[in-house]
């Protein structure tokens, strides 16, 4: 699998990142896979040339990090994969157990490293914007995490473009570490990031690693077959299902039929064609899903196909920043 540099940094990552949220504790989400069930996916990812893995402290309240660290250590030496995790969400019902204060960041990086059983993460990301902590406090704390050797790079996730610009400017002003990546909500059904965030990232040389590239699975099946355990129980998916533009799903189905490939490959290939996109973060609960998505890196869509896939897009409310 091809590798690209993440933005203007020197860090090289595979064109696909395996998201590890699926692997954790069923007490957190009933569609989770446990450690033994997750192991084949990590092995298969390496077989496909995937070297980039993303998790977060809040996934299964730490269990995902534990599984991620253990399985990666079983499969490859530490210097052969890129490991990313995130910080922000409340980990327990106590003061200072969430957000982007200096205290929470410093406590959280150490807790994540313990769960991941590693000395450092390659990419430490803020999971959301903290409206209650001065951005100067957050950026200085992240800089200190990097200087302490606990993270090689820092990245951000869904927020408004003005917020990202403020964070980058603050870091530049003080000589602190800047973000090299943006993990944003971006797929054929949600393209609002094309208005401000993506042009800004292109201008700044920030690499895009979109989450939910298949719209929580909506783009992988015909509209009449769009029911799974996850779709029935995923609170986030149910939150935007009413706004789904099914004609876009129909176009994905039609292009997939003409190509003789799964819909998931077409949806992911479209994203891989977009400027600035380095490595969409995929989820897989079945091995054939991982195989199909790995093949998407070899699927070249024509200009006509790209036009067909994009033509029915409709304006969406901002989604994914909270």
C-alpha positions in Angstrom: 0.0 0.0 0.0 1.2 3.5 -0.9 2.3 5.8 1.9 2.1 9.6 2.0 3.5 12.2 4.2 1.0 13.6 6.7 0.7 17.2 5.6 4.0 19.0 5.5 5.5 16.8 8.2 8.1 14.1 7.6 5.8 11.5 9.0 4.7 8.8 6.5 1.5 6.9 6.9 -0.4 4.4 4.8 -3.3 5.6 2.7 -5.7 4.0 5.1 -5.8 4.3 8.9 -7.5 1.5 10.8 -9.7 3.0 13.5 -9.7 1.0 16.7 -13.0 2.2 18.2 -14.7 -1.0 17.1 -12.4 -3.0 19.4 -13.2 -2.7 23.1 -15.9 -3.5 25.6 -19.5 -4.5 24.7 -20.6 -2.9 28.0 -19.7 0.5 26.3 -21.3 -0.3 22.9 -22.9 -3.6 22.1 -21.3 -3.9 18.6 -17.8 -3.8 20.0 -15.4 -6.7 19.4 -13.2 -8.0 22.2 -9.4 -8.6 22.2 -9.5 -12.1 20.6 -12.0 -11.0 18.0 -9.9 -7.9 17.2 -6.6 -9.7 16.7 -7.3 -10.9 13.1 -8.0 -7.4 12.0 -4.7 -6.0 13.2 -2.9 -8.9 11.6 -4.8 -8.4 8.3 -4.2 -4.7 8.4 -0.4 -5.3 8.4 -0.8 -7.8 5.6 -2.4 -5.1 3.5 0.4 -2.7 4.3 -1.6 -0.5 6.7 0.8 1.0 9.3 -1.5 3.7 10.8 -3.8 3.0 13.8 -6.0 5.5 15.5 -7.7 5.2 18.9 -8.8 7.5 21.8 -8.8 7.4 25.5 -12.6 7.6 25.6 -13.3 4.6 23.4 -14.6 1.9 25.8 -13.2 4.2 28.5 -9.7 3.1 27.9 -10.2 -0.5 26.9 -9.7 0.2 23.2 -6.2 1.6 24.0 -5.4 -1.5 26.0 -6.4 -3.8 23.1 -4.6 -1.6 20.6 -1.4 -1.5 22.4 -1.3 -5.2 23.1 -2.2 -6.4 19.6 0.2 -4.0 17.8 3.0 -5.2 20.1 2.2 -8.8 19.1 2.4 -8.1 15.4 5.2 -5.6 14.7 8.1 -3.7 16.3 7.2 -0.2 17.6 9.1 1.7 14.9 7.1 0.0 12.1 3.7 1.5 12.8 2.2 4.9 13.5 0.1 5.1 16.6 -2.4 7.8 17.3 -4.7 8.5 20.2 -6.9 11.4 21.4 -7.8 13.4 24.4 -10.8 15.6 25.5 -13.9 13.7 26.5 -14.8 13.0 30.1 -13.3 9.8 31.4 -15.1 9.8 34.7 -17.5 11.9 36.7 -14.9 13.9 38.5 -13.5 17.5 38.1 -10.6 17.7 35.7 -11.4 14.4 34.1 -12.2 15.9 30.7 -11.4 18.9 28.5 -8.1 20.3 27.4 -6.7 21.9 30.6 -3.0 21.4 31.3 -3.9 19.1 34.1 -6.1 16.9 32.1 -3.7 16.7 29.1 -0.8 15.8 31.3 -2.8 13.2 33.3 -4.3 11.8 30.1 -1.1 11.3 28.1 0.4 9.4 30.9 -2.7 7.3 31.3 -2.9 6.6 27.6 0.7 5.5 27.5 0.2 3.1 30.3 -2.8 1.6 28.6 -1.0 1.4 25.2 2.1 0.0 26.9 4.4 2.3 25.0 6.8 5.2 25.8 5.3 7.5 23.2 2.5 8.0 20.6 3.3 9.2 17.2 0.2 11.5 16.9 -1.5 13.0 20.0 -4.8 14.7 19.0 -7.3 16.9 20.7 -10.6 15.2 20.2 -12.8 18.3 20.2 -12.5 22.1 21.0 -12.6 23.1 24.6 -14.7 26.2 25.1 -13.7 26.6 28.7 -9.9 26.5 28.6 -7.7 29.2 27.0 -6.1 27.9 23.8 -2.8 29.2 25.1 -3.0 26.7 28.0 -3.9 23.9 25.7 -1.2 24.5 23.1 1.6 25.0 25.6 0.6 21.8 27.3 0.6 19.9 24.0 4.0 21.4 23.2 5.4 20.2 26.5 4.0 16.7 25.8 6.0 16.7 22.6 9.2 18.1 24.2 8.9 15.5 26.9 9.1 12.8 24.2 5.6 11.4 24.9 4.3 12.4 21.5 6.1 12.9 18.2 3.4 15.1 16.6 0.1 16.7 17.5 -3.2 16.8 15.6 -6.7 18.1 16.0 -10.2 16.8 15.2 -13.6 18.3 14.4 -13.9 22.0 15.1 -14.7 25.3 13.3 -12.1 26.6 10.9 -11.7 29.8 12.9 -10.9 27.7 16.0 -8.2 25.7 14.1 -6.7 28.9 12.8 -6.6 30.4 16.3 -4.8 27.3 17.6 -2.2 27.3 14.9 -1.6 31.1 15.2 -1.2 30.7 19.0 1.4 28.0 18.5 3.3 30.0 15.9 3.2 33.2 18.0 4.9 31.4 21.0 7.2 29.1 19.1 5.2 26.0 20.2 4.4 22.8 18.3 1.8 23.2 15.5 -0.8 20.6 14.5 0.1 18.5 11.4 -3.2 16.9 10.9 -7.0 17.4 11.0 -9.3 14.5 11.7 -12.5 15.9 10.4 -16.0 14.5 9.5 -15.9 14.1 5.8 -17.7 11.8 3.3 -20.0 11.9 0.3 -23.0 12.6 2.5 -21.3 15.3 4.6 -19.1 17.7 2.6 -19.4 20.9 4.7 -15.7 20.8 5.5 -15.0 21.7 1.8 -16.3 25.3 2.5 -13.7 26.5 5.0 -11.8 23.8 6.9 -10.3 21.9 4.0 -9.1 25.0 2.1 -7.5 26.3 5.3 -5.7 22.9 5.9 -4.5 22.9 2.3 -3.1 26.4 2.8 -1.4 25.4 6.1 0.0 22.2 4.8 -2.1 20.2 7.3 -2.9 16.6 6.3 -6.5 15.3 6.4 -7.4 12.0 8.1 -11.2 12.0 7.9 -13.4 10.1 10.3 -16.6 8.3 9.2 -15.6 8.1 5.6 -18.5 5.7 4.9 -21.0 7.7 6.9 -21.4 5.1 9.6 -21.9 2.4 7.0 -24.7 4.3 5.2 -22.7 4.5 2.0 -21.9 0.7 2.0 -25.3 -0.6 1.3 -28.4 0.1 -0.9 -30.9 2.4 0.9 -33.3 -0.5 1.4 -30.7 -2.7 3.1 -29.4 0.0 5.5 -30.1 -1.8 8.8 -27.4 -3.3 11.0 -26.9 -3.8 14.7 -24.6 -0.7 14.7 -27.1 1.4 12.7 -29.8 0.5 15.2 -27.8 1.2 18.3 -25.3 3.9 17.2 -26.5 7.1 18.8 -24.4 9.3 16.5 -25.8 7.7 13.3 -29.4 8.0 14.5 -28.7 11.7 15.1 -28.2 12.5 11.4 -30.1 9.8 9.7 -33.1 12.1 9.0 -30.9 14.3 6.9 -29.4 11.5 4.7 -29.6 12.3 1.0 -30.5 8.9 -0.3 -30.0 9.8 -3.9 -26.3 10.1 -3.2 -26.4 6.5 -1.8 -28.2 5.5 -5.0 -25.4 7.0 -7.1 -22.8 5.1 -5.1 -24.7 1.9 -5.7 -25.0 2.6 -9.4 -21.3 3.3 -9.9 -20.4 0.2 -7.8 -22.6 -2.0 -10.0 -21.0 -0.6 -13.2 -17.5 -1.3 -11.8 -18.4 -4.6 -10.2 -17.1 -3.6 -6.8 -18.6 -3.1 -3.4 -20.2 0.3 -2.6 -17.7 0.8 0.2 -14.8 0.8 -2.3 -16.5 3.5 -4.4 -17.2 5.7 -1.4 -13.7 5.4 0.0 -12.1 5.8 -3.4 -14.0 9.1 -3.9 -12.5 10.4 -0.6 -9.0 9.3 -1.6 -9.3 11.4 -4.8 -10.0 14.6 -2.8 -7.3 17.2 -2.3 -5.4 17.1 1.0 -6.9 13.7 2.1 -4.0 11.5 3.3 -5.6 8.6 5.2 -9.3 8.2 5.9 -9.9 6.4 9.2 -11.9 3.2 8.5 -13.7 0.9 10.9 -14.2 -2.9 10.3 -16.1 -5.5 12.2 -15.8 -8.2 9.5 -12.5 -9.1 7.7 -14.0 -8.8 4.2 -14.8 -5.2 5.0 -11.1 -4.5 5.7 -10.2 -6.4 2.5 -12.6 -4.4 0.4 -11.5 -1.1 1.8 -7.8 -1.9 1.3 -8.7 -2.5 -2.4 -10.2 0.9 -2.6 -6.7 2.4 -2.7 -6.3 0.9 -6.2 -9.6 2.1 -7.5 -9.3 5.1 -9.8 -12.5 6.9 -10.5 -13.1 8.8 -13.7 -14.0 12.5 -13.8 -17.4 11.5 -15.0 -17.9 9.1 -12.1 -16.8 11.8 -9.6 -19.3 14.2 -11.1 -22.1 11.7 -10.8 -21.2 10.9 -7.2 -21.2 14.6 -6.2 -24.0 16.1 -8.2 -26.9 15.4 -5.8 -25.1 16.7 -2.7 -27.3 19.0 -0.5 -26.4 21.5 2.1 -26.1 20.0 5.6 -26.2 21.4 9.1 -22.8 21.4 10.9 -22.3 18.0 12.3 -19.6 16.4 14.4 -18.1 19.3 16.3 -19.7 18.3 19.7 
